[in-house]
């Protein structure tokens, strides 16, 4: 019984150390940055632009509060057409992706274009999608 409690305690402590040493402080390691960039291009760029140029100007863009970004990625923004990615990514991947997005936004927020929303039409040379 004592061994199980000790193992659980060490597991929790290890998790806290990993979170605080990596993206918990706002700085991504090279590996975290590369994985977040890959995830962004695969899952986010279609609506938010390949260069992070399509985001609605919101409060989360200003200041150091990253929790709103994490919440949006995890739970989605259904009213805006953004799906939830909480089952797609591990919590540490979501945290890294949130920091990647926050750090990659243009300095001049006036340069941002609206994100693709659930009601927009996407067109290619051959097809249209709603």
C-alpha positions as CSV (number, residue, x, y, z in Angstrom):
1,X,0.0,0.0,0.0
2,X,2.8,2.4,0.9
3,X,4.6,1.6,-2.3
4,X,1.5,2.5,-4.4
5,X,1.1,5.8,-2.6
6,X,4.8,6.6,-3.1
7,X,4.6,5.7,-6.8
8,X,1.6,7.9,-7.3
9,X,3.3,10.7,-5.4
10,X,6.5,10.4,-7.6
11,X,4.3,10.3,-10.7
12,X,2.5,13.5,-9.8
13,X,5.8,15.2,-8.9
14,X,7.4,14.2,-12.2
15,X,4.4,15.6,-14.1
16,X,4.7,18.9,-12.3
17,X,8.4,19.1,-12.9
18,X,7.9,18.3,-16.6
19,X,5.2,21.0,-16.9
20,X,7.1,23.6,-15.1
21,X,10.4,23.0,-17.0
22,X,8.9,23.0,-20.5
23,X,6.1,25.2,-21.8
24,X,4.9,26.0,-18.3
25,X,7.1,29.1,-18.2
26,X,6.1,30.4,-21.7
27,X,9.3,29.3,-23.3
28,X,9.1,26.3,-25.7
29,X,12.0,24.0,-26.2
30,X,13.1,23.5,-29.8
31,X,11.3,20.1,-29.8
32,X,8.1,21.6,-28.4
33,X,8.2,24.4,-30.9
34,X,8.7,22.1,-33.8
35,X,5.9,19.8,-32.7
36,X,3.5,22.7,-32.0
37,X,4.4,24.2,-35.5
38,X,3.6,20.8,-37.1
39,X,0.3,20.5,-35.2
40,X,-0.6,24.1,-36.1
41,X,0.0,23.5,-39.8
42,X,-2.0,20.2,-39.7
43,X,-4.9,21.2,-37.6
44,X,-5.2,25.0,-37.4
45,X,-3.7,26.7,-40.5
46,X,-6.7,25.9,-42.6
47,X,-8.8,28.3,-40.6
48,X,-6.2,30.5,-39.0
49,X,-3.7,30.9,-41.8
50,X,-0.3,29.4,-42.4
51,X,1.3,32.4,-40.8
52,X,-1.1,32.9,-37.9
53,X,-2.7,35.8,-39.6
54,X,-6.3,34.9,-39.2
55,X,-7.6,35.5,-35.7
56,X,-10.3,37.7,-34.4
57,X,-8.9,40.4,-32.1
58,X,-9.7,39.2,-28.6
59,X,-8.5,39.9,-25.0
60,X,-6.4,36.7,-24.9
61,X,-3.9,38.2,-27.3
62,X,-2.9,40.9,-24.8
63,X,-1.0,40.2,-21.6
64,X,0.3,37.0,-20.2
65,X,-2.9,35.0,-19.7
66,X,-2.5,31.8,-21.6
67,X,-5.3,29.9,-19.9
68,X,-8.0,31.3,-22.3
69,X,-6.0,30.1,-25.3
70,X,-5.6,26.6,-23.7
71,X,-9.3,26.5,-23.0
72,X,-10.2,27.5,-26.5
73,X,-8.0,24.8,-28.0
74,X,-9.2,22.2,-25.5
75,X,-12.9,22.9,-25.6
76,X,-13.3,24.7,-28.9
77,X,-15.5,27.7,-29.7
78,X,-18.6,26.0,-31.1
79,X,-20.4,29.3,-31.8
80,X,-17.5,30.4,-34.0
81,X,-17.1,27.0,-35.7
82,X,-13.9,26.0,-33.9
83,X,-13.7,22.4,-33.0
84,X,-12.4,21.1,-29.6
85,X,-9.0,19.5,-29.7
86,X,-9.0,18.1,-26.1
87,X,-9.2,14.5,-27.3
88,X,-6.8,15.1,-30.2
89,X,-3.8,16.4,-28.2
90,X,-2.3,15.7,-24.8
91,X,-2.5,18.6,-22.3
92,X,1.2,19.4,-22.7
93,X,0.8,19.5,-26.5
94,X,-2.2,21.9,-26.1
95,X,-0.1,24.1,-23.8
96,X,2.8,24.2,-26.3
97,X,0.4,24.9,-29.2
98,X,-1.2,27.8,-27.1
99,X,2.2,29.3,-26.5
100,X,3.2,28.8,-30.2
101,X,0.0,30.7,-31.3
102,X,0.4,33.5,-28.7
103,X,4.1,34.0,-29.5
104,X,3.5,33.9,-33.3
105,X,0.8,36.5,-33.7
106,X,1.9,39.6,-35.5
107,X,3.0,42.5,-33.3
108,X,0.5,44.8,-35.0
109,X,-2.9,43.2,-34.3
110,X,-4.5,45.4,-36.9
111,X,-2.8,43.2,-39.6
112,X,-5.0,40.3,-38.5
113,X,-7.7,39.1,-40.8
114,X,-10.9,37.3,-39.6
115,X,-10.5,33.6,-39.0
116,X,-12.5,31.2,-41.2
117,X,-15.7,30.5,-39.4
118,X,-18.2,27.7,-39.5
119,X,-20.5,29.6,-41.8
120,X,-17.9,30.5,-44.4
121,X,-17.6,29.0,-47.9
122,X,-14.2,27.5,-48.8
123,X,-13.6,27.2,-52.5
124,X,-11.0,25.4,-54.5
125,X,-10.7,25.3,-58.3
126,X,-12.9,22.2,-58.3
127,X,-15.2,22.3,-55.2
128,X,-17.0,24.5,-52.7
129,X,-17.4,23.5,-49.1
130,X,-19.8,25.1,-46.5
